[in-house]
Amino acid sequence: MEIREVEPDEYNAAGAVTALAYRDYAQDRTGWWDDYLDRIEDVAGRAARTLVLVARDGGAILGTVTLETDHRIEPDRDPLPPGDAEIRMLGVDPAAQGRGIGRALMLACEDAARARGRRRSVLHTNEDMAAARHLYEDLGYAREADVVTPSGHVILRYAKTL
């Protein structure tokens, strides 16, 4: 398996894999999840502002992840605190899950964050993403204060000192 920065001719395939990984979580949800799936699929839009990594094996993209360091995906969000990097939109093709791809992408993000002088990695997830939460905790991420959106949705925040 190879992990590297996404290339422009891979944007569509990488976006499709990421959206596929999140599609099950969108079941029975409306509103913001539809918008979020569109954003997840837009690799070209975020690759111009952030680092997007892909995991490839045998020519196929099996997973992706986005790392914010100097810029945010959404330009209207507050900048990251100095020294922080934020891992976003980790997704592995459901047919390839359980092979260590998510772990490898996470570790690659941590390496990239360190190389950019970051001392802490943060991420957000949802309560129903149990496998992801297990991975984060296994990698040494600890829960911080939850984020509650204006609609009342609770987002779990994790952080790790690098």
Phi, psi and omega per residue, in radians:
M1 nan 2.455 3.132
E2 -2.043 2.363 3.036
I3 -2.096 2.221 -3.111
R4 -2.776 3.013 3.107
E5 -1.147 2.453 3.140
V6 -1.127 2.546 3.082
E7 -1.828 2.660 -3.069
P8 -0.925 -0.635 -3.133
D9 -1.294 -0.053 3.119
E10 -1.836 -0.069 -3.055
Y11 -0.936 -0.841 -3.089
N12 -1.129 -0.804 -3.135
A13 -1.133 -0.718 3.130
A14 -1.128 -0.718 3.105
G15 -1.125 -0.687 3.134
A16 -1.131 -0.716 3.127
V17 -1.144 -0.739 -3.123
T18 -1.134 -0.788 3.117
A19 -1.106 -0.687 3.110
L20 -1.045 -0.699 -3.138
A21 -1.120 -0.523 -3.092
Y22 -1.690 -0.207 -3.007
R23 -0.999 -0.704 3.141
D24 -1.071 -0.546 -3.131
Y25 -1.303 -0.298 -3.138
A26 -1.483 -0.178 -3.140
Q27 -1.005 2.388 3.098
D28 1.086 0.326 3.063
R29 -2.119 2.610 3.133
T30 -2.290 3.110 3.056
G31 1.280 -1.954 -2.984
W32 -1.106 -0.495 3.131
W33 -1.120 -0.666 3.104
D34 -1.074 -0.794 3.102
D35 -1.105 -0.706 -3.121
Y36 -1.136 -0.718 3.095
L37 -1.077 -0.651 3.071
D38 -1.109 -0.745 3.125
R39 -1.156 -0.692 3.123
I40 -1.056 -0.674 -3.094
E41 -1.299 -0.330 -3.068
D42 -1.501 1.225 3.119
V43 -1.133 -0.702 -3.135
A44 -1.014 -0.694 -3.124
G45 -1.149 -0.601 -3.121
R46 -1.649 -0.379 3.136
A47 -1.157 -0.419 3.106
A48 -1.284 -0.359 -3.060
R49 -1.974 -0.418 -3.004
T50 -2.389 3.096 3.062
L51 -1.597 2.160 3.059
V52 -2.034 2.128 3.126
L53 -1.834 2.611 3.046
V54 -2.168 2.610 2.977
A55 -1.872 2.156 -3.119
R56 -2.111 2.521 3.061
D57 -2.575 2.160 3.139
G58 1.053 0.552 3.118
G59 1.513 -0.169 -3.120
A60 -1.759 2.471 3.014
I61 -1.427 2.114 -3.095
L62 -1.831 -0.316 -3.128
G63 -2.920 2.830 3.111
T64 -2.526 2.829 3.042
V65 -2.734 2.635 3.129
T66 -2.050 2.429 3.117
L67 -2.138 2.107 3.055
E68 -1.662 2.242 3.042
T69 -2.252 -1.249 -3.117
D70 -1.496 -0.458 -3.090
H71 -2.347 2.693 3.087
R72 -1.680 2.747 3.023
I73 -1.093 -0.826 3.097
E74 -1.646 1.950 -3.052
P75 -1.131 -0.278 -3.138
D76 -1.530 -0.067 3.101
R77 -1.354 2.697 3.082
D78 -1.055 2.554 3.079
P79 -1.099 2.739 3.062
L80 -1.166 2.599 3.019
P81 -1.055 2.600 3.118
P82 -0.973 2.358 3.117
G83 1.586 -0.165 -3.125
D84 -1.694 2.618 2.919
A85 -2.232 2.572 3.126
E86 -2.115 2.216 3.092
I87 -1.538 2.274 -3.079
R88 -2.309 2.645 2.897
M89 0.924 0.763 3.021
L90 -1.209 2.196 3.134
G91 -2.583 2.353 3.108
V92 -2.141 2.359 3.088
D93 -0.872 2.209 -3.116
P94 -0.926 -0.569 3.137
A95 -1.239 -0.273 -3.113
A96 -1.939 0.056 -3.106
Q97 -1.189 2.659 3.138
G98 1.568 0.109 -3.124
R99 -1.861 0.111 3.125
G100 1.527 0.182 -3.101
I101 -1.204 -0.786 3.110
G102 -1.051 -0.753 3.103
R103 -1.065 -0.794 -3.131
A104 -1.106 -0.692 3.097
L105 -1.160 -0.711 3.096
M106 -1.069 -0.815 -3.139
L107 -1.117 -0.640 3.088
A108 -1.129 -0.665 3.078
C109 -1.116 -0.755 3.129
E110 -1.076 -0.747 3.099
D111 -1.079 -0.773 3.137
A112 -1.128 -0.678 3.110
A113 -1.116 -0.785 3.100
R114 -1.057 -0.759 -3.129
A115 -1.083 -0.427 3.112
R116 -1.676 0.215 3.054
G117 1.417 0.279 3.139
R118 -1.493 2.532 -3.093
R119 -1.900 -0.177 -3.085
R120 -2.512 2.489 3.085
S121 -2.043 2.315 3.106
V122 -2.165 2.770 3.072
L123 -2.771 2.879 3.114
H124 -2.243 2.568 3.126
T125 -2.618 -3.116 3.139
N126 -2.010 2.738 -3.135
E127 -0.985 -0.672 -3.070
D128 -1.386 -0.018 3.106
M129 -1.648 1.146 -3.008
A130 -1.099 -0.749 -3.129
A131 -1.108 -0.707 3.111
A132 -1.125 -0.792 3.139
R133 -1.070 -0.694 3.096
H134 -1.071 -0.770 3.106
L135 -1.045 -0.854 -3.106
Y136 -1.050 -0.796 -3.138
E137 -1.145 -0.668 3.098
D138 -1.111 -0.529 3.114
L139 -1.491 0.020 3.071
G140 1.708 0.185 3.085
Y141 -1.372 2.464 -3.127
A142 -2.086 2.550 3.122
R143 -1.150 2.457 2.970
E144 -2.073 -2.957 -3.121
A145 -1.099 2.341 3.100
D146 -1.145 2.767 3.044
V147 -1.917 2.281 3.107
V148 -1.968 2.116 -3.125
T149 -1.314 2.873 3.105
P150 -0.991 -0.469 3.124
S151 -1.425 -0.094 3.132
G152 1.682 -0.009 3.117
H153 -1.233 2.307 -3.129
V154 -1.657 2.200 3.113
I155 -1.973 2.226 -3.125
L156 -1.469 2.340 -3.132
R157 -1.922 2.334 3.097
Y158 -2.202 2.648 3.096
A159 -2.564 2.730 3.128
K160 -2.561 2.359 2.989
T161 -1.358 2.288 -3.106
L162 -1.610 nan nan
